[in-house]
Amino acid sequence: MGGMDSADLMKKILSRYRDSALARSLVNKIWEVARDLPRVRIMHVCGTHEWTITHWGIRALLPDNVEVRAGPGCPVCITPASDIDVAVKLALDGINVLTYGDMSRAKGSRMISLEDCAVDGGKVRIAYSFMDAVKIASNNPDREYIFLGAGFETTAPTVAYYVLKGLPRNLKILSAHRYVPPAVGSLAESEDLEIDGFINPGHASTVSGMKAYKPYFDRCGRPMVFAGFEPIDVLMAIYMILKQLKERAPRMENEYVRSVTWEGNLRAQQALQEVFDFEEGYWRGVAIIPASAMNFKEKFSQVDARRIYGLEYGRGDYFPSEARCAEIIKGIIDPPDCPLYMKICTPLTPVGPAMVGLEGTCRIWAQNRILVKDIKCMSGACGISREAKPVKRS
C-alpha cells in the first residue's frame, strides 16, 4: 500500500464505512421508503450492532415510524443465574474458577458474583481468552480449574478446537455457550414483540453462515439482513429491510459480504458439531430455546464440569427487585424505562446483567449515549435537513 502503515490503512478502510455523503444519501433513502410504510419494528441480536447504533446516534436519524430494538445479543446477559450460582459455590469450595472479566461481575440468584465471592476467599481468576485459561491450567498442574464458558458461536469454536486437541487434565469446562440462529427464530415467533425484520449478527454469522437461519426465515417470512458493524453497514441494513417491506418481498440478504457467506466457516462448524450436542437451553430473560445450548457430547465427559460435579443445566431467571432486566434483554423496553437505570444500577455499580456485559444494552447506553446537540451536529455534517429526534435519557 505504498508504505502506508497499519494504522493509516485501517483509518482509510474505516473512512469508507463512515463517509458522511454516503450516510446522508442512505438516511434520505430510508426516509423516502419509510414514507409509504406503517410502523416498522426492526430487531438486531448483537451487542456490537447496539454499540454502533447508540454511539453514532443512528436512532435519532430515523423516521418516527421506524424503530430499532436491541435483542438478546449479549452472552453475559443471557447466561442463567443458576450457572453463576454453581460457579460461585465451586469457587468457595476451593476449586479455581476461570472466566472472562465481565462474566465475573454478573450476579446470580443471591446477588453474588464471582468477583464478590473472590473477596470472601473464593478461588476466582480472570482469563482473557480460553487459550489463556489453558495456559494457566498448564502452568499449575497441581491445581484443579474450571472454566465458565459463556459466549456464542464466535467463541465456542476455540473451546471445541482445544477439546479435540486435548486439554490439560486439571482443566474442566462449565459450558454456558449458546447458538444464535434458534434464538432469532424464537424472537420472530414471539407475539409480544411483533418484529417486522431482523438485522442478523455479523460476527456469529461468519461462523454459522446465512444457511443456519434459513429454516427460521422460512417459518416466519420476515426480512433478514446480515450486517457489518460500521454506521454505513447499519444504515444500509435498515434501508434493505424497509425496501423489502415496501415491496412485500421478504428475503435473506447479505450486506456484510466482506465477511459473511452462505456456508459460513465449515471448519468451525465441524468442530462444534463434533464436540457439542445442540440441545434446548435457557436464555436468561428470554426463554428456553430448542437447539441453542452447546452441551458436551458423552465422549467428552472427562472435560464436562456438569457431569463431573453433578451440576444441573442452567434454568435460573432471577433478577433484582424492581429491575426490568428481562424486558430490556428481550428488547421490549429501553434502559431508561427501568427504575434502577443510572440510579442504583450503573457501570461502576452494576446490578442487572445488561449493565455488566460489555455488549449489554444498559451498559452501552450508559457509556455511549450522545447528547441531542451532538446528534444535531452529526445530522448537519451529513447534510440532513431535518431536526434530529430527541434521545431518551434517564
Secondary structure, 3 states (H helix, E strand, C coil): CCCCCHHHHHHHHHHHCCCHHHHHHHHHHHHHHHCCCCCEEEEECCHHHHHHHHHCCHHHHCCCCEEEEECCCCHHHHCCHHHHHHHHHHHHCCCEEEECCCHHHCCCCCCCCHHHHHHCCCCEEECCCHHHHHHHHHHCCCCCEEEEEEECCCCHHHHHHHHHHCCCCCEEEEEEEECHHHHHHHHHCCCCCCCCEEEECCHHHHHHCHHHHHHHHHHHCCCEEECCCCHHHHHHHHHHHHHHHHHCCCCEEECCCCCCCCCCCHHHHHHHHHHEEEEEEEECCCEEEEEEEEEECHHHHHHEHHHHHCCCCCCCCCCCCCCCHHHHHCCCCCHHHCCCECCCECCCCCCCHHHHCCCCHHHHHHHHCCCHHHHHHHHHHHCCCCCCCCCCCC
